[in-house]
């Protein structure tokens, strides 16, 4: 009866979370994710995406804004911020909801992957966005091809390409 249904529902919930681990204070990557959230929160305090110009300039694609944080002694650079804000807006994601999801007080979830890149993958606690650590060459490749990538996603909004949002 209903007890059996509840057990199945609980089991399905556990299966959904298979490979996901909460990055709490005891987790080895807790400090990294805390610094990521702090850096993202600072980056999100810039001008809201709703005020983006209708046309993006070449300067928008080359923009780099670095924030230095004394706590944790780290710097975080936002590359092509206006471009990614514009892309998120075109996908119906507001600046407020994006940064609220990324900087929420709750812990990220670590996603264990068999990726060859040895990158770390995280999921926001509300499970809306994935975060992936990137090597410099991967970042450079994306930035070098960003204009073509954004044009493709605008022309084909249902594209199966991964949507890099920032």
Number of C-alpha atoms within 10 A of each C-alpha: 5 7 8 9 10 11 11 12 12 12 11 12 11 12 11 10 11 11 12 18 16 17 23 17 11 9 12 10 14 17 15 12 20 19 18 17 19 18 21 20 16 16 18 20 11 10 13 13 21 12 10 14 12 7 9 13 12 11 11 16 19 15 15 12 11 12 14 13 14 8 8 12 8 12 12 17 15 17 19 19 23 24 27 20 23 24 21 19 17 13 14 9 15 17 20 13 10 18 17 14 18 25 23 14 11 14 22 29 23 24 20 14 13 8 9 6 10 11 14 15 18 23 21 18 20 13 11 10 14 17 19 11 13 14 11 9 9 11 12 13 10 14 16 13 11 18 14 12 16 18 12 13 18 14 10 11 14 8 11 8 11 7 14 15 18 16
